[in-house]
Amino acid sequence: MAVKDYLLQAEEHLKKPRIQFLYFHHLFKDEEQNFKKTLTFLAKAHEFISYSEAIQKILTNTIDKPYIVFSSDDGLKNNLRAAAILEEYGAVACFFINPSIIGERSYQKIEGFCKERLIFPTVDFMDWKDVEFLLKQGHEIGSHTMNHINIAEEPIERVREELLESKEMITKKIGEVMHFAYPYGRFFHFNEQARKLCFELGYQTVASAERGSHVNGPREITLQELCIRRDQVIFGWDMHEINFFLVQSARKACFDNSFFPYSR
């Protein structure tokens, strides 16, 4: 296939009515310019909507154009800069946080959390004033478990504690929390027992980090059926890399993407 033909096909895929959730972890200083370029590129073919708006469109089968939805995991301090840039483009995000590390000042604890839970160099995390500020700016806050655990490796009672403690602490600090994204994000990091538990404890949505986008289907689906798929983006990537994953998700979009494989 000629390059020109490939590019035309890619452009057509991106015009497909769908909801594409994108998530990131960080925005370092040297990634800011590329982040802005990415937002400029995305805005040409997509409308940016909030996390909760996207959920309603999926549930009601009213996906009428290409939509992009942003979220971020882990609550790094540099997410504040990402939020400010998103606002410049008329976009908001849902920030999934681990309450145990929010506002933590012990370097040793932060270092241990980054090394053991995130497998990441030591970074700064938001405090509760930052979280409250994001909420006031129109962003949403979700739960990512209390301590960023691998749910599939833990006994169900530990999972219950993690889900409940996280929800209760966020609710106490800033108000009701509706959305949950499980750490690490692949289907094998989660299970059907945990999925049911999320709704039992009062969460309204559950998100994975499996690539894919959402389209209308032959029937409406319920909140408890819904599996939110999210494509990871790293804003240090070349635009061609980001575009490749977007096109693949758009090309493979189907109604089955909206379900967990072990819940059907």
Secondary structure as UniProt FT lines:
FT   HELIX           3..14
FT   STRAND          18..24
FT   HELIX           29..31
FT   HELIX           32..45
FT   STRAND          47..48
FT   HELIX           51..59
FT   TURN            60..61
FT   STRAND          66..73
FT   TURN            77..78
FT   HELIX           79..88
FT   TURN            89..90
FT   STRAND          93..97
FT   TURN            99..103
FT   HELIX           107..113
FT   HELIX           114..118
FT   HELIX           128..136
FT   TURN            137..138
FT   STRAND          140..143
FT   HELIX           151..153
FT   HELIX           156..174
FT   STRAND          179..181
FT   HELIX           187..189
FT   HELIX           192..200
FT   TURN            201..202
FT   STRAND          205..207
FT   TURN            223..225
FT   STRAND          230..232
FT   TURN            235..236
FT   HELIX           239..251
FT   HELIX           255..258
FT   TURN            261..262
//
